[in-house]
């Protein structure tokens, strides 16, 4: 574990923060590459990135603060302004809103941008999950398997081996990224496929996590995963059957 990489002048630089930054840079590279393929200005990829970062971070913090304050574990405003605590689903929801706003303001085809983002998002998320592993966050249930990992300095500390679910999800996200890259010119709507595949991965990984159930014996992340699968599947079918499928190239 390497929760803190460097402390210049007493200010801690976390491995998670560094990996999130790398994830955004990787995403920017992939979006720019897709923009070139679609004959869009690759310089606009940085504009999309800025909107995604601002809205995504705000969404992830709002989701975290709302979830844990409702559980009674922390005060909403304390959680919102704490350095730690980000939830991917909140970032996805508000990040999507931010990117949509960017396409409207800068007159970029929304469907084309959605396709480019679908190619970039899995690789960016994978970087973030590696960051979670490095700081010892979002791990799974105890296991006696040889690949179990203990997080004695984790958040919270875990002295016994547990499932490294961060790495499981990283592997799934990289696989999604490769599959979607190969399908970028064949899919009727790539972002819908990303939603379905990301939802499947999240639902599966949650079976090994320790989050408490919220309804129907399912965790909040599993319920959202199901929603992603359902909405993504419905949108994909609509795009598949419509006369004008979303452009991917």
BELFEN-V350588 format. One record per helix or strand. SS is the DSSP state (helix for helix, strand for strand). FROM is the first residue (numbers start at 0). LEN is the number of residues. If there is no record, write none. Layout:
SS:FROM:LEN / SS:FROM:LEN
This chain:
strand:3:5 / strand:10:4 / helix:14:23 / helix:43:27 / helix:75:6 / helix:87:18 / helix:109:26 / strand:139:1 / strand:141:1 / strand:148:3 / strand:157:5 / helix:164:18 / helix:189:17 / strand:208:1 / strand:212:3 / strand:217:2 / helix:219:22
